[in-house]
Amino acid sequence: MSMNSLYLKLLVCAILAAGAFSASAQKVALKTNIVQDALLDPNIGVEVGLAPKWTLDVTGQLNAWTIGDGHRWKHWLVQPEARYWFCERFAGHFLGFHALGGQYNFSRLGNKITNFLGSDLSKLTDQRYQGWGAGAGVAYGYAWPVHKHWNVEAEIGIGWIYTRFDSFPCKDCGKKIDSDRVHNYVGPTKAALNIVYLF
């Protein structure tokens, strides 16, 4: 299956999910994070109204790129978030309470990530890392209505991620160096500048 057909199927599923929720919710939103889009990290989110000041946002991202020359940054991530809006939903200030989970497989580009995640991981160089992670966090955001059906939304979040991974040498990616390494990360878990379409 080509990447284009996979992304098209994800988009269709998100639109169908939004349509399914529209019967029971006053408003439904479809969104994408343009920061991640600019980094070639395709993503899509659906947000539904639950109560006058509560919504549920579910965002997913899938990156299956092999960049070439030994660089790889493949992963998938799902991040559900309950949001409390201070004034009215889909406008103004909100607090978010999110969970996250996914799997990853990266090499070389991962050196920058391991430096960011912690000094104990920064010693691992020129390797491929394959594993999974799960966590939770809190976020603050603000939504600017710019049209009847369009919003711009900014959000930043912090939290904790537990990750377990195996490492392989990039020269011989089939031969495992280490297995079941564990790392606990505390820091930013969400950064978004979303373009939002409201149904």
C-alpha positions in Angstrom: 0.0 0.0 0.0 1.4 3.4 -1.0 1.8 6.2 1.6 -0.6 8.4 -0.4 -3.4 5.8 -0.3 -2.7 5.2 3.4 -3.0 9.0 4.3 -6.1 9.2 2.1 -7.7 6.3 4.0 -6.8 8.0 7.4 -8.4 11.3 6.2 -11.6 9.5 5.1 -11.8 7.6 8.4 -11.4 10.9 10.3 -14.2 12.6 8.3 -16.5 9.6 8.8 -15.8 9.6 12.5 -16.6 13.3 12.7 -19.8 12.7 10.8 -20.8 9.9 13.1 -20.3 12.1 16.2 -22.1 15.1 14.7 -25.5 13.6 15.4 -24.9 13.7 19.2 -22.6 16.7 19.5 -23.4 20.3 18.8 -20.0 20.8 17.2 -17.3 18.7 15.7 -13.9 19.8 14.6 -11.4 18.3 12.2 -7.8 19.6 12.6 -4.1 19.3 11.6 -1.0 20.6 13.4 0.9 22.7 10.9 4.1 22.5 13.0 4.2 18.7 12.5 3.1 19.0 8.9 6.0 21.3 8.2 8.4 18.7 9.7 6.9 16.0 7.3 5.0 14.4 10.2 1.5 13.9 8.9 -1.3 14.1 11.5 -5.0 14.5 11.8 -7.3 15.1 14.8 -11.0 15.0 15.6 -12.6 16.9 18.5 -16.2 16.5 19.6 -18.3 18.4 22.1 -19.3 16.4 25.2 -20.8 19.1 27.4 -21.1 22.9 27.3 -17.5 23.3 28.5 -16.0 19.9 27.8 -14.6 18.4 24.5 -12.7 15.2 23.6 -9.8 15.6 21.2 -8.2 12.6 19.6 -5.1 13.2 17.4 -3.1 10.7 15.5 0.1 10.8 13.6 1.8 8.4 11.3 5.3 8.8 9.8 6.6 6.0 7.7 9.5 7.8 6.0 12.9 6.4 5.3 14.9 9.5 4.5 17.9 7.8 3.0 21.6 7.5 3.8 20.8 5.5 6.9 18.4 8.1 8.3 15.0 6.8 9.5 12.2 8.3 11.5 9.2 6.0 11.5 6.6 6.1 14.2 2.9 6.2 15.0 1.3 8.0 17.9 -2.2 8.4 19.3 -3.0 11.2 21.8 -6.5 11.5 23.3 -7.2 14.6 25.3 -10.1 15.8 27.5 -10.4 19.6 27.3 -12.1 22.0 29.7 -12.9 25.4 28.1 -13.1 28.4 30.4 -15.7 30.3 28.4 -17.3 28.2 25.7 -16.0 25.2 23.8 -13.9 25.8 20.7 -13.1 29.4 21.6 -10.7 31.0 24.1 -8.7 29.5 26.9 -8.7 25.7 27.7 -6.9 23.2 29.8 -6.2 19.7 28.4 -5.5 16.4 30.1 -4.0 14.0 27.7 -2.6 10.4 27.4 -0.4 9.2 24.6 0.9 6.0 23.2 2.8 4.7 20.2 5.7 2.9 18.6 8.9 4.2 17.0 11.9 3.0 14.8 14.6 5.6 14.2 18.3 5.9 13.4 20.9 8.6 13.1 18.3 11.3 13.3 17.7 9.7 16.7 21.0 11.1 18.0 19.4 14.5 18.4 16.4 13.0 20.1 18.5 10.9 22.5 20.5 14.1 23.4 17.1 15.8 24.2 15.7 12.9 26.2 18.6 12.6 28.6 22.3 12.4 29.2 22.3 8.7 29.8 20.9 8.2 26.3 23.2 10.7 24.6 26.0 8.2 24.9 24.2 6.0 22.3 25.4 7.1 18.9 25.0 5.8 15.3 22.4 3.2 16.3 18.9 2.3 15.4 16.3 2.4 18.2 13.0 0.4 18.1 10.4 0.5 20.8 7.2 1.9 22.3 6.2 4.6 24.7 3.1 5.6 26.8 2.5 8.6 29.0 0.2 11.4 30.2 0.3 15.1 30.7 -1.5 18.4 31.0 -1.7 21.2 28.5 -2.8 24.8 28.1 -4.2 26.2 24.9 -6.1 29.0 23.2 -8.4 29.0 20.2 -9.0 32.0 18.0 -12.2 31.8 15.9 -11.3 33.4 12.5 -14.5 32.4 10.6 -17.8 30.7 11.2 -16.2 27.3 10.4 -12.4 28.0 10.9 -10.2 28.4 14.1 -6.5 28.7 14.7 -5.5 27.0 17.9 -2.2 27.0 19.9 -1.3 24.5 22.6 1.6 23.5 24.8 1.8 20.6 27.2 4.1 18.9 29.7 4.0 15.4 31.1 5.7 12.0 31.6 6.5 9.3 29.1 7.7 5.8 29.9 9.5 4.1 27.0 11.1 0.7 26.4 13.3 0.0 23.4 15.9 -2.2 21.7 19.0 -0.9 20.0 20.8 -2.1 16.9 24.0 -1.0 15.2 23.2 1.0 12.0 25.9 -0.8 10.1 24.2 -4.1 10.8 20.6 -3.3 11.7 19.6 -6.9 12.1 22.0 -7.7 15.0 20.6 -6.5 18.4 23.0 -4.7 20.7 20.7 -4.2 23.7 17.1 -5.1 24.5 14.4 -3.8 26.8 16.1 -0.6 27.8 13.8 1.6 29.9 13.7 5.4 30.0 11.4 7.8 31.9 11.1 11.2 30.3 9.6 14.3 32.0 9.2 17.4 29.8 7.2 18.8 26.8 4.7 16.2 25.5 2.7 18.5 23.2 3.3 21.5 21.0 0.7 22.4 18.4 -0.4 25.2 16.1 -3.6 23.7 14.7 -5.7 24.8 11.7 -9.3 23.7 12.7 -12.4 23.2 10.6 -15.7 23.3 12.6 -18.7 21.4 11.3 
